[in-house]
Amino acid sequence: MQATPLTQREQKARYESNKLAKRLRSGVGAAIGDFNMIEAGDKIMVCLSGGKDSYALLDILLALREKAPVNFELIAFNLDQKQPGFPEHVLPEYLAKLGVRFHIEQADTYSIVKRVIPEGKTTCGLCSRLRRGIIYRVAAELGCTKIALGHHRDDILQTLFLNMFYGGKLKGMPPKLVSDDGRHIVIRPLAYCHEDDLVAYAQLKQFPIIPCNLCGSQPNLQRQVIKEMLQQWEKKFPGRLESLFRAIQNVAPSHLADRQLFDFANLRSQDVPYADGDLLFDEEARQDTVMARRLATDEM
């Protein structure tokens, strides 16, 4: 039986969908390559929260694994924190349908957080620490060599500004890191992916989203405040977030003020230019410097 031809609108929708998937897979592939996130023989624990980002992460890694030049294993992991109303059946059914090996860990961190954190206070900090400890333990028990988290570009930028505004640190969320105890490698393959794309991808794929009832409805979360600020910047000045993300990949330690990062105390003048000297300023400043030197030479 001959298939019914697609309408022009359907053709456009399919084209946009394919372009979106290709863009996300390209971004993940680039991040994996740039930071050497995945190596031959890796057993990767992909942490699933039930949110759009972690669903997309697993979906994209499964697609990339089919064409990857190296062999690696994926194990989907979810921590059931015993939040009231949490639909325990959703993830197991979804993962079984995909044919993906998975592990569900049950731990009542919800009760601990509600008991320790006063009503009205932010629960994210304690919840995150408890969850991280369980993830590391289970990763070791499963023999996983890498732990993959679903943080994307916007999460990384939000963390940068959270640390600057509230912690007094120029510190972000790196695409790859070693855990505090030195035993685990944590990777963020979505580091180059935009949240808007992930929202669209989740709608396209119709992932069975599970909301976080513990903290999702908390008002005035610091991260939400930062997120809204960055969204307003991007709306008013398109491309600003991309510029900010490039900035954290292009750091000039000699032009900050961290005495442990750069040896300011022993900095001395010399007859030849420093590799990290004033020429690290932006292009406009470099041009002004060249012009000023030419004028000074001409006047002499």
Residue pairs with C-beta under 8 A, 6 or more apart in sequence:
6 14
17 204
20 197
20 200
20 201
20 204
21 201
21 204
23 197
24 56
24 60
24 193
24 197
24 198
24 201
25 60
25 63
25 64
27 190
27 192
27 193
28 57
28 60
28 61
28 64
28 189
28 190
28 192
28 193
29 64
30 192
31 37
31 175
31 188
31 189
31 190
31 191
31 192
32 38
32 64
32 187
32 189
34 175
35 175
35 176
35 187
35 191
36 176
37 146
37 175
37 176
37 187
37 189
38 44
38 68
38 70
38 72
38 146
38 187
39 70
39 72
40 70
40 71
40 72
41 70
41 71
41 72
41 145
42 72
42 73
42 145
42 146
43 72
43 73
43 75
43 142
43 143
43 144
43 145
43 146
44 61
44 72
44 73
44 74
44 75
44 144
44 145
44 146
44 147
44 148
44 187
45 75
45 77
45 135
45 138
45 139
45 142
45 144
45 146
45 147
45 148
46 54
46 57
46 58
46 61
46 74
46 75
46 76
46 77
46 148
47 54
47 77
47 78
47 79
47 135
47 147
47 148
47 149
47 150
48 54
48 55
48 58
48 76
48 77
48 78
48 91
48 95
48 102
49 78
49 150
49 210
49 212
50 78
50 90
50 91
50 208
50 209
50 210
50 211
50 212
51 150
51 209
51 210
51 212
52 198
52 199
52 201
52 202
52 207
52 209
53 150
53 151
53 152
53 155
53 190
53 195
53 198
54 149
54 150
55 202
55 205
55 207
55 209
56 150
56 190
56 193
56 198
56 201
56 202
56 205
56 207
57 148
57 149
57 150
57 189
57 190
58 74
58 76
58 100
59 201
59 205
59 207
60 189
60 190
61 74
61 148
61 189
62 74
62 98
62 100
65 72
65 74
73 101
74 100
74 101
75 100
75 101
75 102
75 103
75 142
75 144
76 91
76 95
76 100
76 101
76 102
76 103
77 102
77 103
77 104
77 105
77 135
77 138
77 139
77 142
78 91
78 102
78 103
78 104
78 105
79 105
79 106
79 107
79 109
79 131
79 134
79 135
80 86
80 88
80 104
80 105
80 106
80 107
81 107
81 108
81 109
81 110
81 127
81 131
81 214
82 106
82 107
82 108
82 109
82 110
82 111
83 110
83 212
83 213
83 214
84 110
84 213
85 213
86 210
86 213
87 210
88 104
90 208
90 210
91 102
91 104
91 210
92 102
92 104
94 208
95 102
96 102
103 138
103 142
105 134
105 138
107 130
107 134
109 127
109 130
109 131
109 134
110 214
112 126
112 130
113 123
113 126
113 127
113 130
113 214
114 123
116 126
117 123
117 126
122 215
122 218
122 221
122 222
123 214
123 215
123 218
124 215
124 218
124 221
124 223
127 214
127 215
135 147
136 147
136 179
136 181
136 183
136 184
139 147
139 184
140 183
140 184
145 185
146 184
146 185
146 186
146 187
147 184
147 185
147 186
147 187
148 186
148 187
148 188
148 189
149 186
149 187
149 188
150 188
150 190
151 173
151 188
151 190
151 191
152 188
152 190
152 191
152 193
152 194
152 195
152 198
153 190
153 191
153 192
153 193
153 194
153 195
153 241
153 245
154 194
154 195
154 227
154 230
154 241
155 173
155 195
156 172
156 173
156 175
156 188
156 191
156 245
156 248
157 172
157 230
157 241
157 244
157 245
157 248
158 223
158 226
158 227
158 230
159 171
159 172
159 173
160 170
160 171
160 172
160 173
160 244
160 248
161 226
161 229
161 230
162 222
162 223
162 226
163 169
163 170
163 171
163 172
164 170
165 222
165 226
166 222
170 256
170 258
172 248
173 188
174 188
175 187
175 188
175 189
175 191
176 185
176 186
176 187
176 188
177 185
177 186
178 184
178 185
178 186
179 185
179 186
190 198
202 209
215 221
230 241
233 240
233 241
234 240
234 241
252 276
252 280
253 261
253 262
253 276
254 262
254 274
254 276
254 277
254 280
255 276
255 280
255 281
256 262
257 264
259 265
262 276
273 279
278 285
278 289
279 286
279 289
281 289
